[in-house]
Amino acid sequence: MSAAPEPNWLDDEEMDAWIQVATALAHLPHALDAQLLRDAHITHFEYEVMSALSEAPDRTLRMSQLAELSYGSLSRLSHVVGRLEKRDWVRRHPCPENGRFTNAVLTEAGWEKVVATAPGYLANVRELVIDRLTRAQLRQVSAIGRRINSRPAGPA
């Protein structure tokens, strides 16, 4: 039996970069949720779902497309959409082009909720990220994000 290969350890610069990214990934969702729950009584995921619908043609998306856009599982999305339906912000109906699919539709009340919530959400995004960076740093963050996000998820 052979020994396991030695891990490809991170050097000090790599470790610092990873710690900064990991810390931001842990901090930002909590901070976004806290503001949205306090001010609008919705979670960040709920806001992202309604926001994606608000930008879609006819404020309508297939549930499977919405799950991809919101980076959530179909199961999680279905649960969240159920909560949004109870508040009359979203409704579901069979897709007219293919009845095997279900569409989610942002209602007029849901649109009003997105419009009312957006200013506070954007102010929080500015405070947490945008206003802390120079224009050059924003361009770097965008380029870094595009590079990281272009890689398929999963093991290397």
N, C-alpha and C positions, 0 to 999 in steps of 0.2 A: 504494500500500500504506500503510495507516494504522498508526500506532504502537500498540503494546499498551497497554491502559489501565494507569494507575498502580495498583500494589497498594494495598489498604486497610491501610496499616501499623499496627502495634500501638503504642499510646502506652505510656508507662513503666509505668503501673498494669496495663494489659492484658498487657504483656510479662512483668512480674513474676508475675502470676497464672498465665500459661501456663507459665513456667519452673518454678514450684512444682508444677503438675499434672504436667508432663512428667517432672520429676525423680522424683516419687512413682511414676508409672507405670513408670519404668525401675528404680527401687530395689526396690519391693515384690515383684515376681515373683522376683527373684534372692534376696532375703532369705527369702521363703517356701519356695522350692525348697531353699535351703541347709539350713534347719532340718529339713525333711521328709526330705531325702536323708541327712542326718547321723543323725537319730533313728529314722526309720522305713524308710529305703531305698526311698522312693517319691518321685516328682515331685509338684509342686503340682497339675498337670493330672490325674495319676493319682488323687490324693486327691479332687479335685473330682468326678471321674467316679464314684468309689465312694461319695462322700458324697451325690451326687444320687440314685444308686440306693438308698442306705440310707433316703432319705426318701420314695421312691416306693411306691405300693401294691404289695404283694407283692415289694418290692425289685426291680421290673421296669420297664423303659422300652424303647420302640422306639429303635433306634439313632439314627434321625433326630431324635427328641425329645431324646435324650441329647446329641447334637451341638449342638443349639440351646441347651440348658441350660448346657453347658460351654463355649460360645463357641468351639468347635473345628469344623474341617471334618469331614465324614463320613470322609474318607480318614485324617486324623490320628487320629480317634477309633477307627477300625477297627484301626489299628496299635497304639494304646495298649491297647485291649480285648484284642487278641491277646496282648500282654505280660501283662496281668492274668489271662488264661485260663491261661497257663503256670504262674502262681503259685497257681492254683485259687481266685482271688478273685472271678472273674466267669466266667459261661458265656453262650454265645449259643445261641439256638434260634429256629426260625421262629415268627412271631407266630400264635397260634391263630385270631385273628379274621380275619387277612388274611396268607396265606402269602407274599405279595410282600415283606413286611417282616420284619426280624429284630429280636428282642428281646434285650436284655442283662439278665442277672439277677445280682444280688449273691449270692454263695454264703454259706454260714454262716461259712466261713473269711474271706471278704471282709468280712462284718459284724464279725467279731472284730477284723480289722485296722483298720477304721474306728474302732471303739470304743477300741482301744488307742492309736491315733494321735491322736485328737481332743484329749486334754488338752494335749499338747505343742504342737499346732498352735494351739489357742486361746490358750495362754500366749504364743506368739510373736505372734499377732494383737494381743493386749492390749499387749505390749511395743512393737510397731512402730507401732500406731495408737491403739487405744482409750484406754489409760492416759495418753497424751500430751495428750489433749483434755479440756476441760470438758464437762459435759452440754450446755450451750448450743452449744458447738462441734460436738459429735456431732450434734445436731439440724440444725445448719447443713450439715454434711457430708452428712447423709442427704438433706436438701432439694436440695442442689447435685447430688448423685449422681442423684437421681430426675429432676431437670431435664435433666441431660446425657444420661442413659440413655433419656429419653422421645423423643429426636430420632432419626429414622431415620439409619442409617449412610450414609456416602457424601458426595459433594460437596454443598455448600450451594446 
